[in-house]
Amino acid sequence: SHCGWRQSGTTQWPSRARHIVAMGFTKTVHKEAPENYKPYYLKYDELKELVLDLAREEPLKRSRLMSADFMEMANQPIGKFQDSLRAELKKVNQFACVKHEDVFLGLRRLCEQCKRLSAEEVQPMAERIRSLGKEIVDLDTYVRLNYMGFQMLTEKFDACLGISGSPLFVSGLHCEPFCNIRFDDILILLGLAWARWRSAQAPAEQSKDATWKPPESFIRNTSKYWVQPDKVVLLKTRIVEHLPYLIFGASQSEQEKLLEPFALLDLEYRDGMDSHAMSAYSGTMEESQLLSSVYFDSPDATSYQERIRREEGARLVRFRWYGENNQEDDKEIYIERKIHHEGWGGAKSAKERCVLPQEDVFDFMKGKFDIEAYFAKLAANGTKEKTIKGMKPIAIEVNKMIQEKKLQPIIRTSYYRCAFQLATDNKVRISLDTQMSLLNEYVPNGHPNKPWCLVGTDTLQRDDIYRFPYAILEIKLQDVSEAPLWLRQTLNDIGAIQVHKFSKFQHAMAFLHPQRVPTWPHWHKDFEEWHKAKDEKKLRFGKGNASALLKSDTVIDDLAVPNVSKIVAPHGEGHFLKDMENLDPKAVFANERTLLHYAEKGMYVAAVAVIILHQGGRYKILGGALSVMTAVYYVWILVAYFQRLDEIKGRSKVVKNREARLDWNLGPVLATTMVSIVLVYTLSKAWLGLLRSEHEHS
């Protein structure tokens, strides 16, 4: 394990399975599944009826059964439900495997055909590749929905019988073929098909055999987005149409090894297929690689506070590795220093790195490592002088920071990353991080003994691990002003949320070390409300509330991700924006001036009302009405003032959304009405006085 805590790299469970708009299973299938898939979906309604029959026939308060009894009970109608469940599981497994094979072989054929394309065949071929991309998205939806359907049915079954077999059954689903469909293979093949299609139009577009290596220094313009987990496969199919997969250490020629086993063209799914054939089919290349980073900070969170305040020159240290980490001595650990620069200074924020073997990391962390001797050894072994000049200052700077600021490992991020980029060009790079877990790395005195970080045998508390619900999309631009149009349109189609200055480090510190940080990230409130809502839902659908669970027909968890407060991004193609608070002092003062202007108009009417009330007689009714109207008017302008102030403070309408209005359309009408009342009254009194005066003189 990567020091211990790994999830499956092939499929995201359960978070990816849970997120679609909350609705019943059948309605979701009707809405999202293509017609040729629908007959092969789980027969949810039929199995649900069997569960309801059990609820009517079996007493809810019965003696508790063992979990192992769940799939062994033979009596009716329980046995009928179990037989139907097994039959549906077999059907789903068979369809998913056959469909995966069909897409796999179809993409291989298209890859071969793309080698020889005439001008007339280019566009029809693009449509064929795009059609198979849609098949991949449909297959992903099929897997997710059926997984969730099985889970909901077995939970209802448990509620009916008062047992706890559902966790046993659901854990078994992870071993079923439909939950182990290798999307890596078909997504890589889809990317290869598009790469060959592009090469057929522009053969010299890129070097086929180029292998990308990470540069020692990154200077970039980065924008970050949250993506709902159920949109991840759709996003990948859209990106590979324009950019190839960038697999660390693998050239396109190596990716094309997926095309080599031509015997697979004749492969069919049959009962009794030998394990060797299945192994040949399974593939070994993964489109997402495991990436782990240990961030350093002092016990009083000095680095966190500098970063969240966005101080000029704020630095952050992290140790990063790729793939698994079983504490091998020769494992490469990247020592990275990130530095923040404000835009007004002209300098760009940057990430610079050097590399150490893992056997030296502990001594480096404790200030006992001989940096001069290490780089002298690298030079003697033939490392380029330019490389040493780039890495050595970083090693010295990071070592000095750790000792002076008393930095130590405090949190870890671990996730699967896939990247998309031309292997020979760093101008535009897209990365997508999924299944992110955050881990508390803090140990008093900063790991006094080896190993330098936590390992899989270490004991963790529940609160030491945090699962981030979204996938994180990063678009990194170098010498490019904005993302291409196709990418902006894709962000709109998947409902991506652009998050200003989102930081994995800040999120981990806020939720794993809340007692150490005095200031929260601007998205913290949305996640706090989400956690509370999930806790409340657990109470509503707790183990003791069987009737509520039986009545519930939502197959999807509508709390799989937070309900984020956001606006439509002003300069995008329709995606959302989650920005930090941007309080405009001019807007606040303008709001106060507006209140005073409206109050002034109310004073005119109030003065008239007082005069009329003192006249007595029938005018008292009019004076009373004007007094009431004035009081209501003052209440309205005060409420309007505070509502407008909330909108300004809540940044929902100021600066970020230019089309929105802060004024009230009826406001000028009411103010004009108030002034008109005063004018009508004063003019009418003057006119009546003039008439009375003329009458007396006559």
C-alpha positions as CSV (number, residue, x, y, z in Angstrom):
1,S,0.0,0.0,0.0
2,H,1.0,3.6,-0.3
3,C,2.0,3.7,3.3
4,G,-1.2,1.8,3.8
5,W,-4.5,3.3,2.8
6,R,-5.5,2.4,-0.8
7,Q,-8.8,2.3,-2.6
8,S,-9.5,0.5,-5.8
9,G,-7.8,2.2,-8.7
10,T,-10.3,0.9,-11.2
11,T,-13.7,1.9,-9.9
12,Q,-14.8,4.5,-7.3
13,W,-17.0,3.0,-4.7
14,P,-19.2,4.1,-3.1
15,S,-19.0,7.8,-3.8
16,R,-19.1,7.6,-7.5
17,A,-22.0,5.2,-7.4
18,R,-24.1,7.5,-5.2
19,H,-24.2,10.8,-7.0
20,I,-27.1,11.5,-9.4
21,V,-30.1,13.6,-8.8
22,A,-32.2,12.0,-6.1
23,M,-35.0,10.0,-7.7
24,G,-36.4,6.4,-7.9
25,F,-34.3,3.7,-9.6
26,T,-36.8,3.1,-12.4
27,K,-37.1,6.8,-13.2
28,T,-33.4,7.3,-13.2
29,V,-32.9,4.3,-15.6
30,H,-35.7,5.7,-17.8
31,K,-34.0,9.1,-17.9
32,E,-30.4,8.1,-18.4
33,A,-30.1,4.7,-20.0
34,P,-30.2,4.2,-23.8
35,E,-33.0,1.9,-25.0
36,N,-30.7,-1.1,-25.8
37,Y,-29.5,-1.1,-22.2
38,K,-32.8,-0.9,-20.4
39,P,-33.8,-4.6,-20.6
40,Y,-30.5,-5.6,-18.9
41,Y,-30.8,-3.3,-15.9
42,L,-31.7,-4.7,-12.5
43,K,-35.5,-5.4,-12.2
44,Y,-35.7,-3.1,-9.2
45,D,-39.5,-2.8,-9.1
46,E,-40.1,-6.6,-9.1
47,L,-37.6,-7.2,-6.4
48,K,-38.9,-4.3,-4.4
49,E,-42.4,-5.9,-4.5
50,L,-40.9,-9.1,-3.1
51,V,-39.4,-7.1,-0.2
52,L,-42.7,-5.4,0.4
53,D,-44.4,-8.8,0.5
54,L,-41.9,-9.8,3.1
55,A,-42.7,-6.6,5.1
56,R,-46.3,-7.5,5.1
57,E,-45.8,-11.2,6.0
58,E,-42.8,-11.1,8.3
59,P,-43.0,-9.4,11.7
60,L,-40.5,-6.5,11.9
61,K,-39.6,-7.3,15.5
62,R,-38.2,-10.8,15.2
63,S,-35.1,-12.5,16.7
64,R,-31.9,-11.2,15.1
65,L,-30.3,-13.4,12.5
66,M,-26.6,-13.7,11.8
67,S,-25.2,-11.9,8.8
68,A,-24.0,-15.2,7.3
69,D,-27.7,-16.4,7.1
70,F,-28.5,-13.7,4.6
71,M,-27.8,-15.7,1.4
72,E,-28.6,-19.1,2.9
73,M,-32.3,-18.9,4.0
74,A,-34.4,-21.2,1.9
75,N,-37.9,-20.6,3.2
76,Q,-40.4,-18.7,1.1
77,P,-40.8,-15.9,0.2
78,I,-37.3,-15.1,1.4
79,G,-35.8,-17.8,-0.8
80,K,-37.7,-16.4,-3.8
81,F,-36.2,-13.0,-3.2
82,Q,-32.7,-14.5,-3.0
83,D,-33.1,-16.5,-6.1
84,S,-34.3,-13.5,-8.1
85,L,-31.4,-11.4,-6.7
86,R,-28.9,-14.0,-7.8
87,A,-30.4,-14.2,-11.2
88,E,-30.4,-10.4,-11.6
89,L,-26.8,-10.3,-10.5
90,K,-25.8,-12.9,-13.1
91,K,-27.6,-11.0,-15.8
92,V,-25.9,-7.7,-14.9
93,N,-22.5,-9.4,-14.8
94,Q,-22.9,-11.0,-18.2
95,F,-24.2,-7.8,-19.9
96,A,-21.4,-5.6,-18.4
97,C,-18.7,-8.0,-19.5
98,V,-20.1,-8.5,-23.0
99,K,-20.6,-4.8,-23.5
100,H,-17.0,-4.0,-22.3
101,E,-15.6,-6.6,-24.7
102,D,-17.7,-5.1,-27.5
103,V,-16.4,-1.6,-26.9
104,F,-12.8,-2.8,-26.4
105,L,-12.8,-4.7,-29.7
106,G,-14.6,-1.9,-31.5
107,L,-12.1,0.6,-30.4
108,R,-9.2,-1.6,-31.5
109,R,-10.7,-2.0,-34.9
110,L,-11.1,1.8,-35.2
111,C,-7.5,2.3,-34.1
112,E,-6.4,0.1,-37.0
113,Q,-8.7,1.8,-39.5
114,C,-7.4,5.2,-38.5
115,K,-4.0,4.4,-40.0
116,R,-5.5,4.6,-43.5
117,L,-8.0,7.4,-43.8
118,S,-8.9,9.2,-46.9
119,A,-10.3,12.8,-46.8
120,E,-13.8,11.5,-47.2
121,E,-13.5,9.1,-44.3
122,V,-12.2,11.6,-41.7
123,Q,-15.6,13.0,-40.4
124,P,-17.5,9.6,-40.5
125,M,-14.6,8.1,-38.5
126,A,-14.9,10.9,-35.9
127,E,-18.6,10.1,-35.5
128,R,-17.8,6.4,-35.0
129,I,-15.2,7.1,-32.4
130,R,-17.5,9.6,-30.6
131,S,-20.3,6.9,-30.6
132,L,-18.0,4.4,-28.8
133,G,-17.1,7.2,-26.4
134,K,-20.8,7.5,-25.6
135,E,-21.0,3.7,-25.1
136,I,-18.3,4.0,-22.4
137,V,-20.3,6.7,-20.6
138,D,-23.4,4.5,-20.9
139,L,-21.5,1.5,-19.5
140,D,-20.3,3.6,-16.6
141,T,-23.9,4.7,-15.8
142,Y,-25.0,1.0,-16.0
143,V,-22.4,-0.1,-13.5
144,R,-23.1,2.8,-11.1
145,L,-26.9,2.5,-11.1
146,N,-27.0,-1.3,-10.8
147,Y,-24.5,-1.2,-7.9
148,M,-26.7,1.3,-6.1
149,G,-29.9,-0.6,-6.9
150,F,-28.5,-3.8,-5.3
151,Q,-27.4,-1.8,-2.3
152,M,-30.9,-0.2,-1.8
153,L,-32.7,-3.5,-2.2
154,T,-30.6,-5.4,0.3
155,E,-31.0,-2.5,2.8
156,K,-34.7,-2.7,2.5
157,F,-34.5,-6.5,2.9
158,D,-32.5,-6.0,6.1
159,A,-35.1,-3.5,7.4
160,C,-37.9,-6.0,6.7
161,L,-36.3,-8.9,8.5
162,G,-34.4,-7.0,11.2
163,I,-31.0,-8.5,10.1
164,S,-27.7,-6.9,8.9
165,G,-26.8,-8.9,5.8
166,S,-26.6,-5.9,3.5
167,P,-23.0,-4.9,4.3
168,L,-21.9,-8.5,3.6
169,F,-23.7,-8.6,0.3
170,V,-22.5,-5.1,-0.8
171,S,-18.9,-5.9,0.1
172,G,-19.3,-9.1,-2.0
173,L,-20.4,-6.9,-5.0
174,H,-16.9,-5.5,-5.2
175,C,-15.7,-8.9,-6.3
176,E,-18.3,-9.3,-9.0
177,P,-17.3,-8.9,-12.6
178,F,-19.5,-5.9,-13.3
179,C,-17.8,-3.9,-10.5
180,N,-14.4,-4.8,-11.9
181,I,-14.9,-3.6,-15.4
182,R,-11.6,-2.2,-16.5
183,F,-12.5,1.3,-17.8
184,D,-8.7,2.0,-17.9
185,D,-8.3,-0.2,-21.0
186,I,-11.2,1.3,-23.0
187,L,-10.5,4.9,-22.0
188,I,-6.8,4.5,-23.1
189,L,-8.0,2.9,-26.4
190,L,-10.4,5.8,-26.9
191,G,-7.6,8.2,-26.5
192,L,-5.4,6.2,-28.9
193,A,-8.2,6.2,-31.5
194,W,-8.5,10.0,-31.3
195,A,-4.7,10.4,-31.4
196,R,-4.5,8.3,-34.6
197,W,-7.5,10.2,-36.0
198,R,-5.7,13.5,-35.4
199,S,-2.4,12.1,-36.8
200,A,-4.3,11.1,-40.0
201,Q,-5.0,14.8,-40.5
202,A,-1.7,16.2,-39.3
203,P,1.0,13.5,-39.2
204,A,3.7,15.9,-37.9
205,E,1.5,17.2,-35.1
206,Q,3.5,15.4,-32.4
207,S,6.2,12.9,-31.8
208,K,4.7,9.5,-31.4
209,D,7.4,8.1,-29.2
210,A,7.9,11.1,-26.9
211,T,7.7,10.2,-23.2
212,W,6.8,13.0,-20.8
213,K,8.8,13.6,-17.7
214,P,7.8,16.2,-15.1
215,P,9.9,19.4,-15.2
216,E,11.9,20.4,-12.2
217,S,10.1,23.8,-12.0
218,F,6.5,24.6,-12.7
219,I,5.5,28.2,-13.5
220,R,1.8,28.2,-14.5
221,N,-1.6,29.7,-14.5
222,T,-3.9,27.2,-12.8
223,S,-7.7,27.1,-12.5
224,K,-9.3,24.4,-10.3
225,Y,-12.8,22.9,-10.6
226,W,-14.9,20.5,-8.6
227,V,-16.5,17.7,-10.7
228,Q,-19.3,15.5,-9.5
229,P,-18.1,11.9,-9.4
230,D,-20.7,10.6,-11.8
231,K,-19.5,13.0,-14.5
232,V,-15.9,11.8,-14.4
233,V,-16.0,9.3,-17.2
234,L,-18.0,11.7,-19.4
235,L,-15.3,14.4,-18.8
236,K,-12.5,12.0,-19.8
237,T,-14.2,11.0,-23.0
238,R,-14.6,14.7,-23.9
239,I,-11.0,15.5,-23.2
240,V,-9.3,12.7,-25.1
241,E,-11.1,13.9,-28.2
242,H,-8.7,16.9,-28.1
243,L,-5.8,15.9,-25.9
244,P,-4.0,12.5,-25.5
245,Y,-3.5,10.7,-22.2
246,L,-0.3,11.7,-20.6
247,I,0.8,8.6,-18.7
248,F,3.8,9.1,-16.5
249,G,6.8,7.3,-18.0
250,A,4.8,5.7,-20.9
251,S,5.0,6.9,-24.5
252,Q,2.2,6.4,-27.0
253,S,3.9,3.4,-28.4
254,E,3.8,1.8,-25.0
255,Q,0.1,2.6,-24.7
256,E,-0.4,0.9,-28.0
257,K,0.5,-2.4,-26.4
258,L,-3.2,-2.7,-25.7
259,L,-3.5,-3.4,-29.5
260,E,-1.0,-6.3,-29.5
261,P,-3.0,-9.3,-28.3
262,F,-4.8,-9.9,-31.6
263,A,-6.1,-13.3,-30.4
264,L,-8.6,-11.2,-28.4
265,L,-10.4,-10.4,-31.7
266,D,-11.8,-14.0,-31.6
267,L,-12.3,-14.0,-27.8
268,E,-15.8,-14.7,-26.6
269,Y,-17.2,-14.9,-23.1
270,R,-18.0,-18.5,-22.4
271,D,-18.6,-20.4,-19.2
272,G,-15.5,-22.1,-18.0
273,M,-13.1,-19.6,-19.6
274,D,-9.6,-20.4,-18.2
275,S,-7.9,-18.0,-16.0
276,H,-5.0,-17.4,-18.4
277,A,-7.4,-16.1,-21.1
278,M,-9.1,-13.8,-18.5
279,S,-5.7,-12.6,-17.4
280,A,-4.8,-11.8,-21.0
281,Y,-8.0,-9.8,-21.4
282,S,-7.7,-7.9,-18.1
283,G,-4.8,-5.6,-19.3
284,T,-2.2,-4.1,-17.1
285,M,-1.9,-0.4,-18.0
286,E,-3.8,2.1,-15.9
287,E,-4.9,5.6,-17.1
288,S,-4.8,6.9,-13.5
289,Q,-1.7,6.7,-11.3
290,L,-1.6,6.8,-7.5
291,L,-0.1,10.1,-6.2
292,S,0.6,10.8,-2.6
293,S,1.9,14.0,-0.9
294,V,2.9,14.7,2.7
295,Y,2.6,18.3,3.6
296,F,4.7,20.0,6.3
297,D,3.7,22.6,8.8
298,S,4.5,23.7,12.3
299,P,2.3,22.7,15.2
300,D,0.8,26.2,15.3
301,A,0.1,26.0,11.5
302,T,2.4,28.8,10.4
303,S,2.5,27.8,6.7
304,Y,-1.3,27.4,6.6
305,Q,-1.8,30.9,7.9
306,E,0.7,32.4,5.5
307,R,-1.0,30.6,2.6
308,I,-4.6,31.3,3.5
309,R,-3.8,35.0,4.0
310,R,-2.1,34.9,0.6
311,E,1.0,36.6,1.9
312,E,3.5,37.6,-0.8
313,G,6.2,34.9,-0.9
314,A,4.3,32.4,1.3
315,R,6.1,29.0,1.0
316,L,4.8,25.5,1.4
317,V,6.8,22.3,1.7
318,R,5.6,18.8,0.6
319,F,7.2,15.4,-0.1
320,R,5.6,13.6,-3.0
321,W,5.8,10.2,-4.6
322,Y,4.2,8.4,-7.4
323,G,2.6,4.9,-7.3
324,E,2.9,2.6,-4.3
325,N,5.2,3.2,-1.4
326,N,6.3,0.1,0.6
327,Q,9.2,2.0,2.2
328,E,11.7,0.8,-0.4
329,D,15.1,2.5,0.2
330,D,15.5,3.5,-3.5
331,K,11.9,4.9,-3.8
332,E,12.1,8.4,-5.3
333,I,10.7,11.1,-3.1
334,Y,10.2,14.5,-4.6
335,I,11.0,17.3,-2.2
336,E,8.9,20.3,-3.4
337,R,8.6,23.9,-2.4
338,K,5.7,26.0,-3.6
339,I,5.8,29.7,-3.5
340,H,3.0,32.2,-3.8
341,H,3.3,35.6,-5.6
342,E,0.6,38.2,-5.9
343,G,-0.3,39.3,-9.4
344,W,0.7,42.9,-8.8
345,G,4.3,42.0,-8.3
346,G,4.8,40.6,-11.8
347,A,6.3,37.3,-10.6
348,K,4.4,34.0,-11.2
349,S,3.6,31.5,-8.5
350,A,5.8,28.5,-8.9
351,K,6.6,24.9,-7.7
352,E,10.2,23.7,-7.7
353,R,11.5,20.3,-6.7
354,C,14.4,18.1,-6.2
355,V,14.5,14.3,-5.7
356,L,15.9,12.1,-2.9
357,P,16.0,8.3,-2.4
358,Q,13.6,7.4,0.5
359,E,16.5,6.0,2.6
360,D,17.8,9.6,3.0
361,V,14.4,11.3,3.6
362,F,14.4,10.8,7.4
363,D,17.9,12.3,7.9
364,F,17.0,15.2,5.5
365,M,13.9,15.9,7.5
366,K,15.8,16.0,10.8
367,G,18.6,18.2,9.5
368,K,21.2,15.4,9.6
369,F,21.6,15.0,5.8
370,D,24.8,16.0,4.0
371,I,23.4,17.9,1.0
372,E,26.8,18.8,-0.4
373,A,28.0,15.2,-0.4
374,Y,24.8,14.0,-2.0
375,F,25.0,16.3,-5.0
376,A,28.7,15.7,-5.4
377,K,27.9,12.0,-5.6
378,L,25.2,12.8,-8.3
379,A,27.7,14.8,-10.3
380,A,30.2,12.0,-10.1
381,N,27.6,9.6,-11.3
382,G,27.0,11.7,-14.5
383,T,24.0,13.8,-13.5
384,K,23.8,16.9,-15.7
385,E,25.2,20.1,-14.2
386,K,22.0,22.0,-15.1
387,T,19.9,19.5,-13.2
388,I,22.1,19.8,-10.1
389,K,22.0,23.6,-10.3
390,G,18.2,23.4,-10.4
391,M,17.8,21.0,-7.5
392,K,20.5,21.9,-5.0
393,P,19.2,25.3,-4.0
394,I,15.7,23.8,-3.4
395,A,17.2,21.1,-1.2
396,I,19.1,23.7,0.8
397,E,16.1,26.1,1.1
398,V,13.7,23.3,2.2
399,N,16.1,21.9,4.7
400,K,16.6,25.4,6.2
401,M,12.8,26.0,6.3
402,I,12.1,22.7,8.1
403,Q,14.7,23.4,10.8
404,E,14.0,27.2,11.3
405,K,10.2,26.9,11.3
406,K,10.1,23.5,13.0
407,L,8.1,22.0,10.2
408,Q,7.0,18.4,10.4
409,P,4.6,16.1,8.5
410,I,1.1,17.2,9.4
411,I,-1.3,15.9,6.7
412,R,-1.3,13.6,3.6
413,T,-3.2,13.7,0.4
414,S,-3.7,10.5,-1.6
415,Y,-5.6,10.3,-4.9
416,Y,-5.6,8.8,-8.4
417,R,-4.5,11.3,-11.1
418,C,-4.9,11.1,-14.8
419,A,-3.4,13.8,-17.1
420,F,-3.9,15.0,-20.6
421,Q,-1.3,16.8,-22.6
422,L,0.9,16.7,-25.6
423,A,4.0,14.8,-24.6
424,T,6.2,17.4,-26.3
425,D,4.4,20.6,-25.1
426,N,3.7,22.0,-21.6
427,K,1.5,24.9,-22.7
428,V,-1.8,23.3,-21.8
429,R,-2.1,20.5,-19.3
430,I,-5.2,19.0,-17.8
431,S,-5.2,16.8,-14.7
432,L,-8.0,15.0,-13.0
433,D,-7.8,13.8,-9.4
434,T,-10.3,11.2,-8.1
435,Q,-10.9,9.2,-4.9
436,M,-9.0,11.7,-2.8
437,S,-8.4,10.8,0.8
438,L,-6.9,13.1,3.4
439,L,-4.9,11.7,6.3
440,N,-3.7,13.1,9.5
441,E,0.1,12.7,9.6
442,Y,0.7,14.6,12.8
443,V,2.9,12.8,15.4
444,P,4.2,14.6,18.5
445,N,7.8,15.6,17.9
446,G,7.5,15.0,14.2
447,H,8.2,11.2,13.7
448,P,11.1,10.9,16.1
449,N,12.1,7.5,14.6
450,K,12.0,5.9,11.2
451,P,9.9,5.6,9.1
452,W,9.5,9.2,8.1
453,C,5.7,8.9,7.5
454,L,2.9,6.8,8.7
455,V,2.7,3.2,7.3
456,G,-0.2,0.8,6.9
457,T,0.4,-1.0,10.2
458,D,-0.1,2.3,12.2
459,T,-3.4,2.6,14.1
460,L,-5.7,5.4,12.9
461,Q,-8.9,6.9,14.4
462,R,-12.0,7.4,12.3
463,D,-11.4,11.2,12.5
464,D,-7.9,10.8,11.1
465,I,-9.2,10.1,7.6
466,Y,-11.3,12.4,5.4
467,R,-12.8,11.4,2.1
468,F,-13.2,14.3,-0.3
469,P,-16.5,13.9,-2.3
470,Y,-15.6,15.6,-5.6
471,A,-13.1,14.9,-8.3
472,I,-10.7,17.8,-8.8
473,L,-10.0,19.1,-12.3
474,E,-7.0,21.3,-12.8
475,I,-6.3,23.3,-16.0
476,K,-2.8,24.5,-16.2
477,L,-1.9,27.1,-18.8
478,Q,1.6,28.2,-19.7
479,D,1.9,31.2,-22.1
480,V,-1.8,30.7,-23.0
481,S,-4.4,33.3,-22.0
482,E,-7.5,31.2,-21.7
483,A,-8.8,27.6,-22.0
484,P,-9.9,26.5,-25.5
485,L,-13.6,26.8,-26.4
486,W,-14.2,23.1,-26.5
487,L,-13.0,22.8,-22.9
488,R,-15.1,25.7,-21.6
489,Q,-18.2,24.1,-23.3
490,T,-17.4,20.7,-21.6
491,L,-17.2,22.4,-18.2
492,N,-20.7,23.7,-18.8
493,D,-22.0,20.3,-19.9
494,I,-20.7,18.5,-16.7
495,G,-21.8,21.3,-14.3
496,A,-18.2,21.9,-13.1
497,I,-17.7,24.4,-10.2
498,Q,-14.7,26.6,-10.5
499,V,-13.3,27.2,-7.0
500,H,-11.1,30.2,-6.6
501,K,-7.8,29.3,-4.9
502,F,-8.9,25.8,-3.8
503,S,-6.2,24.0,-1.9
504,K,-6.1,20.4,-0.9
505,F,-3.7,21.4,1.9
506,Q,-6.1,24.0,3.3
507,H,-9.1,21.7,3.2
508,A,-7.2,19.0,5.0
509,M,-6.0,21.3,7.7
510,A,-9.5,22.8,8.2
511,F,-11.1,19.4,8.8
512,L,-8.3,17.3,10.2
513,H,-6.7,20.0,12.4
514,P,-9.5,22.5,13.1
515,Q,-8.1,23.3,16.5
516,R,-4.9,24.6,14.9
517,V,-6.3,27.0,12.3
518,P,-7.9,30.3,13.2
519,T,-9.2,31.0,9.7
520,W,-11.3,28.8,7.4
521,P,-11.1,28.5,3.6
522,H,-14.0,30.3,1.9
523,W,-15.7,27.0,1.0
524,H,-15.6,25.6,4.5
525,K,-19.2,26.6,5.4
526,D,-20.7,24.6,2.6
527,F,-18.9,21.4,3.8
528,E,-19.9,22.0,7.4
529,E,-23.5,22.3,6.5
530,W,-23.1,19.1,4.3
531,H,-21.7,17.1,7.3
532,K,-24.6,18.3,9.5
533,A,-27.1,17.3,6.9
534,K,-25.6,13.8,6.5
535,D,-25.6,13.3,10.3
536,E,-29.3,14.3,10.4
537,K,-30.1,11.9,7.6
538,K,-28.4,9.0,9.4
539,L,-30.7,9.7,12.4
540,R,-33.8,9.7,10.2
541,F,-32.9,6.5,8.5
542,G,-31.2,4.8,11.4
543,K,-31.2,1.1,12.0
544,G,-34.3,1.4,14.2
545,N,-36.3,3.3,11.6
546,A,-37.3,0.4,9.3
547,S,-40.6,1.9,8.1
548,A,-38.9,5.0,6.9
549,L,-36.4,3.0,4.9
550,L,-39.0,0.8,3.4
551,K,-41.1,3.8,2.3
552,S,-38.0,5.5,0.8
553,D,-37.6,4.9,-2.9
554,T,-34.7,7.2,-3.7
555,V,-32.0,5.0,-5.2
556,I,-29.4,7.8,-5.1
557,D,-27.9,9.6,-2.2
558,D,-28.8,13.3,-2.7
559,L,-26.1,14.2,-0.1
560,A,-23.2,12.6,-1.9
561,V,-21.7,16.1,-2.4
562,P,-22.3,19.4,-0.6
563,N,-24.9,21.8,-1.8
564,V,-22.4,24.5,-2.8
565,S,-23.4,28.2,-2.9
566,K,-22.3,29.3,-6.3
567,I,-23.0,31.6,-9.2
568,V,-22.7,31.2,-13.0
569,A,-19.2,32.2,-14.0
570,P,-19.4,35.6,-15.7
571,H,-16.9,34.9,-18.5
572,G,-17.3,31.1,-19.1
573,E,-19.7,29.1,-21.2
574,G,-22.1,28.3,-18.4
575,H,-20.1,26.5,-15.7
576,F,-20.4,27.6,-12.0
577,L,-18.1,29.7,-9.9
578,K,-17.4,29.4,-6.1
579,D,-15.4,32.4,-5.2
580,M,-14.0,33.8,-1.9
581,E,-15.8,36.8,-0.3
582,N,-15.2,40.0,-2.1
583,L,-16.7,42.8,0.0
584,D,-16.8,46.1,-1.9
585,P,-16.7,49.1,0.5
586,K,-18.2,51.4,-2.2
587,A,-21.2,49.1,-2.4
588,V,-21.7,49.2,1.4
589,F,-21.6,53.0,1.5
590,A,-23.9,53.3,-1.5
591,N,-26.4,51.1,0.3
592,E,-26.3,53.4,3.4
593,R,-26.7,56.4,1.2
594,T,-29.7,54.8,-0.5
595,L,-31.3,54.1,2.9
596,L,-30.8,57.8,3.9
597,H,-32.3,59.1,0.6
598,Y,-35.4,56.9,1.1
599,A,-35.7,57.9,4.7
600,E,-35.7,61.5,3.7
601,K,-38.7,61.0,1.5
602,G,-40.6,59.3,4.3
603,M,-39.9,62.3,6.6
604,Y,-41.9,64.6,4.2
605,V,-45.0,62.4,4.4
606,A,-44.5,62.0,8.2
607,A,-44.5,65.8,8.6
608,V,-47.7,66.1,6.5
609,A,-49.3,63.4,8.6
610,V,-48.5,65.3,11.8
611,I,-50.0,68.6,10.4
612,I,-53.2,66.9,9.3
613,L,-53.6,65.1,12.7
614,H,-53.5,68.5,14.4
615,Q,-56.2,69.9,12.2
616,G,-58.8,67.6,13.8
617,G,-62.2,66.8,12.3
618,R,-62.5,64.5,9.3
619,Y,-58.8,65.1,8.4
620,K,-57.8,62.9,11.3
621,I,-58.6,59.8,9.3
622,L,-56.3,60.9,6.5
623,G,-53.6,61.8,8.9
624,G,-53.8,58.4,10.6
625,A,-53.7,56.6,7.2
626,L,-50.6,58.6,6.2
627,S,-49.0,57.8,9.6
628,V,-49.5,54.1,9.1
629,M,-48.3,54.2,5.5
630,T,-45.1,56.1,6.7
631,A,-44.4,53.5,9.4
632,V,-44.8,50.6,6.8
633,Y,-42.6,52.5,4.4
634,Y,-39.8,52.9,7.0
635,V,-40.0,49.2,7.9
636,W,-39.7,48.4,4.2
637,I,-36.6,50.5,3.6
638,L,-34.9,49.0,6.6
639,V,-35.6,45.4,5.5
640,A,-34.5,46.3,2.0
641,Y,-31.3,47.8,3.4
642,F,-30.4,44.6,5.3
643,Q,-31.3,42.3,2.4
644,R,-29.1,44.3,0.1
645,L,-26.3,44.3,2.7
646,D,-26.5,40.5,2.9
647,E,-26.3,40.2,-0.9
648,I,-23.2,42.5,-0.9
649,K,-21.5,40.5,1.9
650,G,-22.5,37.2,0.4
651,R,-20.8,38.3,-2.9
652,S,-23.7,36.8,-4.9
653,K,-24.4,40.0,-6.9
654,V,-21.5,42.3,-6.5
655,V,-18.6,42.2,-9.0
656,K,-19.0,38.6,-10.0
657,N,-22.3,38.7,-11.7
658,R,-22.6,41.8,-13.8
659,E,-26.2,41.1,-15.0
660,A,-27.7,40.9,-11.6
661,R,-29.3,43.9,-9.9
662,L,-29.0,45.2,-6.3
663,D,-31.8,47.7,-6.6
664,W,-35.5,47.1,-6.3
665,N,-37.7,47.9,-9.3
666,L,-40.6,49.3,-7.2
667,G,-38.3,51.4,-5.0
668,P,-38.4,54.6,-7.2
669,V,-42.2,54.1,-7.7
670,L,-42.8,54.1,-3.9
671,A,-40.4,57.1,-3.3
672,T,-42.1,59.0,-6.1
673,T,-45.5,58.2,-4.6
674,M,-44.5,59.4,-1.2
675,V,-43.2,62.7,-2.6
676,S,-46.4,63.0,-4.8
677,I,-48.6,62.7,-1.7
678,V,-46.8,65.6,-0.1
679,L,-47.0,67.7,-3.3
680,V,-50.7,66.9,-3.8
681,Y,-51.5,67.8,-0.2
682,T,-49.5,71.1,-0.1
683,L,-50.7,72.2,-3.5
684,S,-54.3,71.3,-2.7
685,K,-54.2,73.3,0.6
686,A,-52.6,76.2,-1.2
687,W,-55.3,76.1,-4.0
688,L,-58.1,75.8,-1.4
689,G,-56.6,78.7,0.5
690,L,-56.4,80.8,-2.6
691,L,-60.1,80.0,-3.5
692,R,-61.2,80.9,0.0
693,S,-59.3,84.1,-0.1
694,E,-60.9,85.1,-3.4
695,H,-64.3,84.2,-2.1
696,E,-63.9,86.4,1.0
697,H,-62.8,89.4,-1.1
698,S,-65.7,89.0,-3.4
